[in-house]
Amino acid sequence: MSQKAVSEVVGVLMVIAIITATAGMLYVLSYPILNNSEENVKFRKAYFEMLELKEKIENVRFSLEPNATYTARLIGVSLSFENSPNITINGTQYVVSSIKFLGNGWSVYYENGAIIERRGAWSKILQYPNIHYDSGSDTLTMPVIIFVGNKSVGGEGQVTINLAITNVTKLEMSNCDIEVSSSNIDAWKEFFDDIGLPISPPSGNTISFSVSRLSSTIYEVSVR
């Protein structure tokens, strides 16, 4: 082989090595961006899944469907139930429970009608619950949605949840003391501020407040 041919082969190998090294460096540098983009896609999918699940729960709560079935198709995301939040009304505690989609560095919760995004210590309500406050009469209208039954359903892949209403109780109370405890209490505090209900800063994971009148309906939704 001539010296010229050897030089050409060496030159080609050097170009390939440079291209390979550059491509590797670009991949390493861009991996956090690509990974973040992938997680954002998973987050958006989980959010829309939660919107569908919320609609199913609302249909059951308002008796539009006596029974509802929801199937989540989860890729790189898990679904679970948690025994939080707790709502205490004049000393009576209701373990409301929440549904959580968990991704890498983020979570999406369904809590008492609200859809909440959580990233680290930061949380925000993305979809408001059907809770209203009339400052003129100091009246809070707040449904309480409790999950009962097999709250161990969940996992990854395809998860099917069957929902049905099992009990409905109406509450009309005067001079009512209320406590809400949740791992997403900052989001709840911000929500109550937004609807005009004055509340002191949280104590740990709990906010406490009083209203002159509470109008509430307790919905017990069976999960299996």
Salt bridges, closest charged atoms under 4 A:
GLU38 OE2 - LYS42 NZ 3.52
GLU39 OE2 - LYS42 NZ 3.45
GLU49 OE2 - LYS45 NZ 2.91
GLU58 OE1 - ARG61 NH2 2.74
GLU82 OE2 - LYS100 NZ 2.75
GLU117 OE2 - ARG119 NE 2.53
GLU172 OE1 - ARG213 NH2 2.74
GLU190 OE2 - LYS124 NZ 3.80
ASP193 OD2 - LYS189 NZ 2.75
